[in-house]
Amino acid sequence: MKTSILALSLIFTVNIVFSQISEYFNSEFVFQTSLWKGDSSKFTINSLEQLQLNDNQAGIASLTKVHQLDTLNWKQWEFQLRLNFSPSSGNYARIYLASPDSVLNSSSQGLYLQFGESGSGDIIRFIHDTGTTTELMTGPPNLINSSFDIQVRIRVDSSNLWRLEIYDELLFEYIVVDSAYGSYSVPGEYFGLYYQYTSSNATKFYLDNVIVGSIPVDTFPPQLLSLEYTYSDLLSFQFEEELDTISLDSIVLSSPVGNLPAYELAFGPNNKELQFSFSSPLENDSVYTFILSGYKDVLFNEGDTSLQLHVLYGEPCLQGDVIFNELMIDPSPSLGLPEVEYIELYNRSEKLINLHQFLLVNDEDTLSLAQGWLRPNTYVLLCSPADTTYFTNCIGVVSFPNLSNNEDKFVLIDTLGEVLDEIAYNADYFQGEVEAGNGRSLALKFPNYFCKSSQAWEGSSAPVGGSPGKANFNVHWEYDTQVPRVEFIEILDTSSLGFHFNESMEYADFSGDTLIIPDVEVVASAWLDNTLKLRWAQAFPLNEYITLKFHPIADCNGNFMDTTVSVLIPDRVQTGDVIISEVLFNPVTGGSDYVELYNRSEKYISLKGVGLGKSEEDMIFIDTPLILAPYAYVYFSADVSFQEKHYPFVGVQNGWEMNLPNFPNDSGRVILADSFTIYDVFVYSEKMHFQYFEDVNGVSLERVNLMEDEAQWYSAGSAVNYGTPGYKNSQFSTVEGTASLTVSPQIITPNGDGEKDFTSIYYSFEALKYMLTLKIYNEEGVLVKILKNNVLNGDSGFSNWSGFDENNHLCGIGNYIVVAEFLDLETQQLQVCRQILILSGK
């Protein structure tokens, strides 16, 4: 783009050359028989001061005048001719440069230009006629095959080179259309015109601006018109005339301070321009003094010049060089700023940027910016032209859009079509201690972040409501150096995964890559916001971890992430896989219900799409990925943190926060189902609790026999504070198996008399390795003694108990329950055995 231009105002000095004929047919022109000869009665001078044919019938007409040329060397003929019809063999014009005839006719000899002939391919023809016609030059095809108005010039130089030239109204100069060598003596003393016409064209011939004489001799050096510099490292000197190309090696460009880089020199269009291509750019926004010498015109008139140029050019932009920094979307009521809407741009690059013809796109409106320079690390406002007087640096944008208070989108595009920045704000952007609106702007907090989510914006906290034209009030200049991460991986179907990143990423196309071990090709790749969705050519193996290896992937700030991730591919839930294992429907004050599920299968199961409810019409479904491991628990509650604080035996990592239906306190149903299948139903009642509990608030019901289809439910024990959300149930039942428990004697009298002062508790379990827990409870379910707690055991053993509790106090007379829990470390199955023990006073 051309950005540095120096236009020169010149006073041209021209040699005065007296022409032998110079006719402009103004009001003072009169036909004088001593000067013009021929059919003067058939011509008139019209209101445009042109010589116009003015006959009333078909015929011929001619005029001649003595040209006073002694040689055909270094001469020129120039005229303007207009024919308001398509010329033909019966309607044509001839302009004689020289002829021996004072009265011209169709047989007159000499040198002439003919305009018109038979056929439709009329061209200008330059003829030498000595009785035999010789065509010397022709004009461009189809130039005069219809009505035309052209300026023509014939020149012959000292080497007898003839040139046919047509004036170009776009370039404002004559263009050579043909040339030929020819040495001729003057064929006659008369210049003239000859017209042949039909009656319909008897007034449609026009002639003007006739000049015949010597070619003016130029003795002055080429005059400089302008000087300009472009970012392509090209410095161009433009002259008003053609330069001599042979003198290229004598041309020198220099600077008094010697600060010019090396250059190559070439001629520009029509040899009227000198182009210096530098090896490196000139320093932007700097003033240079240039000294140019050794250049010549075609007549070898040599020139030199010295001039200054302020080099100022717009440098090419990259995405993110210019960004949206502040938007005043709702200026009323004012907190100190003018009540006008504006958009602020910030140049965070080290480039000098010309905003001329940049585009601001809003919905279907595309608005072009006027001239405006944006220097490095500076700001400029965009606003309505009527509002520019309110600010010191604001570009008026015609039809400036109204900024929506709720949501809107703007895109900034440079002159090459590069999207530099965009913002699509909504209510999420209006955050922080103050919200945008009501006189406060929407301000960018992190201008050096290329990933600009809603978290990067806030309502301006400036006392006056905004910071137009300067850094935002609460700006943070740090850069994002945090490596992106995959927040979670979504199983879309049997061969597709969705990778949800924690921030905006540089979109990359993975189609055709092999990202999985063993190798399977990716057949489709798509981005949606911060999510990458991939589809592979074949389905994944279920209940297995697969390893995926990406080629380097980065966030939009250029931070690259670990390229290897592992993904577990779960199975779909089937009837009997997952059951309801514990329900709290009557929480303590300040607490909330919870429902616990247990996966009693050997599969990893996806619970996405599964729901909990109190009826099929009142279901809450899981809408995010959740995988339940084999023989694992998960519980759902509206307040997971409360459950973790209230219940000492809780699965800390197994809570899933979700708003549950409001389960009735007295009785109701809990349904586990998806949109197609009911997997489990628990019909509960408050009467199912232990009959001696006076208060059941905060007491859950636990399923005892998790591995059996016929469910048995009991109140959770006091030892676990009446609930085990996400943890092994306190009333976990045995399954039929190989565990055994024996108490002997079954009645003890720990009074120190040496008889039945203790009991021996024998246990056995047919497993290679198992964990044993051995506890004693009173008849109210209160834990009184732990004899073994998750102890690794052999196949059998025993422990003694003498009736003392954990605080070494003798327990009271009554019934006690011995509970042994055997956990098979290989199968992870738990078996529970119970025995009754009586503590007596005798």
C-alpha positions, -999 to +999 in steps of 0.1 A: +000+000+000+013+035-008+016+055+023+045+080+020+039+104-009+055+138-017+037+157-044+057+185-060+042+218-072+062+226-104+065+256-126+072+242-161+094+261-184+087+253-221+107+263-252+085+285-274+085+271-309+065+289-336+043+265-355+038+269-393+001+262-388-018+266-355-056+267-357-080+264-328-110+277-347-121+302-321-144+331-327-117+352-343-112+326-371-123+337-405-117+320-438-093+341-458-088+331-494-052+341-492-046+315-464-072+288-468-083+275-501-112+252-510-149+248-501-151+273-472-188+278-478-194+242-468-179+248-433-189+267-401-174+274-367-199+259-341-205+270-305-178+246-293-153+265-315-148+235-338-146+235-376-178+216-386-189+205-420-222+223-428-235+210-461-271+201-470-265+173-495-242+145-504-208+155-518-172+162-511-155+191-493-119+202-488-097+229-474-060+235-477-034+258-463+003+263-471+023+245-444+057+263-451+077+231-443+110+229-461+119+193-450+102+163-435+127+161-406+120+167-369+084+177-377+050+170-362+013+172-372-014+172-345-052+175-347-085+164-331-110+147-354-146+136-346-170+117-369-205+112-355-211+081-376-195+048-386-171+056-414-173+037-447-160+038-483-187+065-490-183+084-457-147+090-448-121+117-440-085+123-451-060+146-434-032+155-458+001+163-441+015+175-474+001+175-509+009+193-542-028+201-548-044+233-534-078+218-542-079+182-529-099+154-546-100+116-542-070+112-565-047+138-548-013+125-540+009+132-510+012+120-474-022+116-457-041+098-429-074+080-439-103+075-415-129+051-430-131+024-456-154-004-468-161-032-443-165-032-405-129-033-395-120+004-400-086+014-389-065+045-393-041+042-423-011+064-430-005+065-468+023+077-491+007+083-525+029+090-555+004+075-580+011+043-563-001+041-527+022+027-500+008+021-465+034+032-439+015+028-406-019+018-392-038+024-360-053-001-336-081-024-348-117-013-343-107+021-330-129+040-356-154+013-366-182+034-350-186+071-341-153+084-327-135+115-313-097+112-311-066+133-310-039+122-334-003+131-337+023+122-364+060+128-356+091+122-377+125+126-361+160+133-374+166+096-381+135+095-404+115+074-379+078+081-382+055+076-352+017+074-352+004+085-317-031+085-302-039+106-271-049+085-240-074+105-219-068+082-189-030+087-189-032+123-202-005+116-228+001+104-264+007+067-269+027+054-299+005+029-317+028+023-347+061+034-362+081+030-394+112+044-411+109+064-443+129+091-460+108+115-481+111+149-497+082+173-491+055+160-516+038+194-518+033+227-500-003+222-488-017+208-455-054+200-459-085+180-452-107+160-476-142+147-467-165+125-487-201+120-474-237+112-480-265+136-472-272+120-438-237+128-427-233+162-443-229+179-409-212+152-388-175+160-395-156+180-368-119+192-367-101+211-340-067+220-325-046+217-356-008+222-352+018+217-379+054+225-374+087+215-359+089+193-328+096+215-298+132+212-287+135+203-249+166+218-232+155+214-196+161+184-172+132+161-164+108+176-139+100+155-108+063+151-101+061+130-070+081+108-046+065+079-027+076+050-006+057+017-001+061-010+025+075-033-002+107-013+003+102+005-030+111+042-033+096+057-066+105+090-083+079+099-109+088+124-136+067+143-162+086+129-192+103+098-204+138+091-191+169+079-210+173+042-201+209+041-214+220+064-185+209+039-158+244+033-145+250+070-140+220+075-116+229+078-079+207+080-048+223+091-016+216+107+018+237+133+036+238+111+067+245+079+048+216+059+063+203+043+032+203+005+028+216-011-004+193-009-034+186-020-069+174+004-096+148-001-123+126+020-146+089+021-140+059+024-165+067+042-197+102+049-184+088+079-165+096+065-131+128+055-112+122+026-087+147+020-060+142-014-043+160-015-009+175-046+007+157-037+040+129-013+049+135+023+056+129+033+092+092+040+097+079+073+109+113+090+101+123+120+080+149+112+052+168+136+029+173+121-005+198+133-031+192+120-066+216+128-095+226+115-129+192+110-144+185+123-180+156+126-204+156+111-239+173+143-252+201+138-225+190+168-204+205+158-171+190+167-137+196+164-100+174+171-070+175+171-032+143+167-011+130+154+022+103+127+027+086+117+060+086+080+056+053+068+070+038+035+059+012+011+073+029-022+081+011-055+074-010-068+103-012-102+118-042-115+138-041-099+172-020-069+163-050-046+167-077-056+192-110-044+207-101-029+240-132-011+253-168-007+243-191+019+258-224+002+252-247+021+276-233+056+283-263+069+302-265+081+329-230+095+326-205+091+354-182+118+339-178+108+303-198+121+273-230+103+268-220+087+235-212+052+224-177+043+213-155+013+204-118+015+214-090-002+195-056-009+209-024-016+189-005-041+210+022-046+183+054-027+176+041-017+141+028+015+127-007+007+113-028+027+089-064+020+096-075+035+062-101+012+046-101-013+075-135-028+079-157-029+110-183-057+106-215-058+127-242-083+118-249-075+081-233-041+082-197-036+069-183-002+076-151+012+062-127+033+084-113+066+073-076+075+074-062+070+108-027+062+121-023+039+150+012+039+165+026+011+186+010+006+220-015+034+215-053+036+214-079+051+190-117+054+193-144+047+167-176+066+170-202+084+151-189+114+130-211+137+150-194+126+183-157+130+173-156+164+189-160+148+223-126+130+221-091+139+211-085+108+190-116+094+175-122+082+139-157+091+127-174+060+112-203+068+088-234+048+099-217+039+132-238+011+147-258+012+179-241-011+205-266-036+220-268-036+258-273-073+260-253-090+233-235-080+201-207-091+178-180-070+161-152-081+137-122-060+126-107-068+092-077-052+075-073-043+038-060-078+029-091-095+044-073-107+076-095-109+106-075-090+133-099-094+162-135-101+171-157-099+201-191-115+206-201-102+240-231-113+261-243-111+297-214-133+309-189-106+300-205-081+324-187-094+355-163-082+382-171-058+411-191-036+387-212-045+357-210-027+323-239-004+315-254+026+332-224+048+322-197+021+326-179+006+296-171-030+289-133-031+294-106-057+285-086-068+315-060-089+298-049-073+265-019-096+261-040-127+261-047-140+226-074-164+241-101-139+251-130-155+267-157-138+288-133-140+317-110-115+301-136-087+302-154-068+330-173-037+336-149-007+339-140+003+375-128+037+364-144+065+385-158+082+354-170+049+339-144+042+313-109+050+300-113+062+264-080+067+246-058+052+273-050+020+293-081+005+310-084+013+347-080-023+360-057-036+332-034-066+337-004-067+314+009-102+321+010-129+294-006-163+295+021-189+301-002-217+314-003-249+295-038-259+284-054-290+297-081-314+289-108-308+315-127-340+306-131-365+277-166-372+265-175-405+250-197-395+221-204-429+206-185-462+201-159-446+178-160-408+187-146-388+215-150-352+226-120-335+242-131-305+263-102-280+269-101-254+296-094-225+272-095-215+236-073-235+214-055-231+180-078-251+158-060-279+141-073-305+116-066-341+127-084-358+098-062-385+084-039-387+114-033-418+134-038-408+170-046-441+187-025-471+198-029-495+181-030-474+149-065-464+137-071-435+114-091-405+123-118-400+097-134-368+109-122-338+130-142-308+141-139-280+166-168-264+185-157-236+208-132-252+232-141-288+223-123-310+198-145-339+184-128-368+167-142-399+149-121-429+142-124-455+115-135-483+139-151-488+173-131-487+205-126-518+227-148-515+258-137-515+294-101-508+284-078-478+285-066-466+252-037-442+247-040-412+223-010-393+210-016-359+194+007-340+172+016-307+190-015-288+200-015-254+216-038-228+230-042-195+212-014-180+233+010-206+219+013-228+250+018-264+240+002-292+260+013-328+267+005-347+236-004-381+252-036-389+270-052-421+282-089-427+279-111-453+295-138-465+272-168-475+294-197-499+286-233-490+286-254-498+317-274-530+316-302-542+339-287-555+371-253-538+367-260-507+388-284-507+418-296-482+444-276-491+475-283-463+500-309-435+503-312-406+527-347-391+523-350-374+557-319-352+563-310-333+594-317-296+595-295-278+570-287-310+551-299-325+519-311-359+506-286-382+489-290-414+468-261-438+465-255-462+436-233-493+435-218-509+404-219-546+412-206-557+378-170-561+365-175-533+339-167-497+337-201-481+332-211-448+317-239-431+337-244-402+312-281-402+303-291-421+334-313-404+359-329-405+394-364-396+403-394-403+425-416-411+395-411-416+358-424-381+352-401-365+377-366-375+368-332-357+370-308-370+343-270-369+344-260-348+314-222-348+317-197-378+315-196-400+346-179-434+347-185-458+376-158-484+381-165-520+389-177-526+426-176-489+432-200-464+448-212-430+437-237-408+455-257-378+443-267-348+465-275-312+461-248-304+488-219-328+487-197-306+510-223-310+537-223-348+535-185-349+536-186-328+569-215-346+585-207-383+579-172-395+590-174-426+566-179-409+533-165-416+498-147-382+495-141-386+458-174-403+451-198-374+455-216-359+425-234-327+430-269-327+414-303-313+423-324-343+433-362-345+433-377-337+467-382-372+482-410-373+508-399-380+544-426-406+552-426-428+522-420-428+485-400-443+456-365-438+442-362-448+405-330-454+386-337-452+348-328-437+315-352-427+287-358-463+277-352-486+307-359-487+345-328-503+361-338-503+398-367-491+420-366-487+458-399-483+475-391-469+510-410-460+542-399-443+574-412-475+592-383-495+576-359-479+601-347-497+633-378-497+656-359-484+687-346-452+669-366-423+684-352-398+657-345-409+622-335-375+608-302-379+591-304-417+592-301-434+558-314-468+547-288-491+534-292-521+512-276-550+530-273-577+503-257-558+473-250-589+452-285-604+455-315-593+434-339-595+464-331-564+484-330-561+522-328-527+538-317-516+573-309-484+590-272-473+589-254-478+622-246-452+648-209-461+645-209-443+611-231-415+623-261-432+605-248-428+569-221-439+545-226-419+513-203-431+486-187-456+510-191-493+519-225-497+537-224-502+575-250-529+572-231-547+544-244-583+541-226-615+535-232-636+504-233-673+505-197-683+505-168-698+524-166-675+555-174-688+590-176-673+625-179-691+658-182-677+694-173-699+724-186-695+749-216-676+738-223-664+773-196-647+794-195-634+830-164-612+832-163-609+870-127-622+875-137-655+890-118-674+863-149-690+848-162-676+815-144-644+820-139-641+782-150-656+749-129-668+720-141-657+685-130-681+658-130-672+621-120-687+588-122-678+551-112-698+521-092-672+501-055-667+494-056-632+508-083-613+526-088-583+549-105-590+582-125-565+603-138-578+637-162-556+657-186-559+686-219-539+688-245-536+715-281-544+708-288-507+698-262-509+670-236-489+689-200-499+683-183-509+716-151-527+706-129-531+675-109-563+678-094-562+642-096-534+617-087-543+581-060-568+591-044-589+564-051-625+575-044-661+565-072-686+561-082-688+598-076-674+633-092-662+665-095-633+689-106-630+726-129-605+742-133-600+780-163-576+779-144-543+779-151-514+755-127-491+736-123-470+767-114-501+788-147-498+807-167-530+814-197-532+793-232-536+808-252-567+809-271-574+777-270-589+742-240-581+719-234-588+682-201-600+669-196-588+632-168-602+610-162-587+576-141-607+551-129-588+520-114-610+493-085-590+479-086-609+446-123-606+437-130-575+459-161-593+472-171-588+508-187-614+531-202-606+565-208-630+593-226-623+626-229-641+660-249-632+691-229-629+724-245-625+759-228-606+787-242-619+820-237-609+856-233-644+870 
